[in-house]
Each structure stands twice: as structure tokens, then as C-alpha cells.
């Protein structure tokens, strides 16, 4: 914990007027506004950066507005500012939003650790120039429902955001978010405990390859569409997502055949205690690890490729009451307690399912291409 966080200092480097307003002159340089510049300033309501020539400021310092409980808005942030420092707006419980002079020309690059943690911010736009949202940046922002990542690739202004670090939006009130295709790294717990988050969308041509441990655990997410670039889904990633019903796949931003997926690993407890009802296991998957679908009591439908050689942990479906039988191709490895019916690969091509031309209607395979899918879980193996 930084020593500043326990201080009782209260100062106003620029005194507010009688209405609680402060104008930051456009002649100011970074040395004119130091860390703690308005920390604890008890009458400050509005901060406005003066327009016009100048704009020599390049940062909002660490702790600049820390614990200013009366602060409501910060407006006209100049394009020259490239970073928001550590705990700059932490505990500003009445802060509604911050606004930029021109978001299209903003040079903002980094949103610092804990910068808005425990603040009252309700909405925010992330400029396309931002490359990183750091640890705990919006942690426990209980009023933050709307976040927009500025991303206009068709106008030559695509988002440069590559990293959302651990706990960045943990415990916030956001209800949906669209991640740009530039995202490479998500940190553990980055969207955990987001009880209003129902949808998350990945951008077209996404390059992200890993969804980390606990990333969406205990969230309200209802479904997720995974880009084809995902190779590994970490442990506990969707743990206790009771509203999560379905997993889908995309390729280049469009609905696609699951064959395009590069997914290889579903880790321990990935979907533990979710409300998931159905899932397709892409042919690329090599491992379904321990307890990955444990306690998924609504799970009743799973599809797997005829050509799959996936290794399924013996405990993958433990305590999932809807899983009463597995019908598996001969090349799939499974040693668990769920009863298994072994079938030749081609007999999984069921007429009316995924390859009507691949089955002659009597269970004889006429053409079973790699990646053809079929229902494999449940007491009833239906051809309708």
C-alpha cells in the first residue's frame, strides 16, 4: 500500500470558486500540477482544462484527485495528456464521468493502476490511443455501467488497446463490453464478479490466444462467442457463471463452422458450476481437464467431431446430473464413471444432424468428413 493512501492531507493547488469549479490554465506544465494536487479538496466539484494554445500537460499525476468526494466531472482533457496515474481518481465517490477535448486526437496511452478504483464513475470512453488498462483500474466501480472503447478502423482510427490487466474491471457494474481485435492479453480476474455483465464481444480478426484464470468468474455473462484465435481457456475462467448457457465460435468476426477454431485446451474447472446447456468441442481440442464441466447440472447436449482425439479427464463431468451417458468415437480417451458407448467414427454422422449426406439413414457412413459433429451426451441418442 502506498504511504499516501493513509495520509490525511487535504489541499487544493488551485482553489475552487464559490461553485466548486476549477479551471486548469492551458499554460500549465507537468511541474505545475504535482501528485496530490487536489487530494482531499473538500469543495471541488468540477475541473475544466482550459482550451487554446499550449496544452503542455502530458499526464494526470498519481493521486491528483484521490479521495475528492465532492468531485463530479472532469472536462476538456487536452489531447497532450498521455497517462492517468496511480489512484488518480480513487475514492471519488461522486465522480460521474471524464471527458476529452477531442477524443479522436487524444494521445492517452495508459490508464494507471487503481486509477478509478472505488470511484462513482458511471460511464467512460477509452480513446483509441490507449494501449493498456492497468491493474485494478476500475475495480469495484459499482456505478460504472457503460464503457466504450473508441474503435473506428474504417476511418483510420482503430483501437490500439492490447492489454487489460488483472482485476481491471473486477466488481464493476458494466453490462456489456466489446473488445477490439487488437487485444492480446487479459489478466486474471479482469471481469470477475461483474454481476451485470451479460455479454462480451470480441472484435473481428481477433488475435487473442488465451483467456486467463478466473477472467469472468462469478459474472452474469449469458453467452460468449469465442474467436478462432483462442488456443487455451484457463482454470476457473467461467466458474459460478450461473447464467451462462451457450458457447459459440466466430471466425473473422462472422458466425462460422467450429472447424476454424484453434482451441486446444479446456483447463481445470473452466466451466465449473455454470448454467451451460450445450457446447460443441472443436476438432482442434486436445485436452478437457479435471472438473472442467463439473456441477453443470443444466448440461444436456455436447457435440464432438468424428475425427476428435481429445483426452477427457475422468472427473470432467463429475456432479453434472444431466450427463447420463457418453457416446464417443474410438479415438477419444475417457476413463471416468459416466457410462460410455464406443462407436466407429463414421457412425457418428447422424442424418438430420450435422451431415445429412454423411449417413445413409441406417447408421452406415457414406461420407464422414473431418469435423462433422454429432450429439454425444444424454440417455437418448436421437437422429431427429
Order of alpha helices (4+ residues) and beta strands (2+ residues): beta-beta-beta-beta-beta-beta-beta-beta-beta-beta-beta-beta-beta-beta-beta-beta-beta-beta-beta-beta-beta-beta-beta-beta-beta-beta-beta-beta
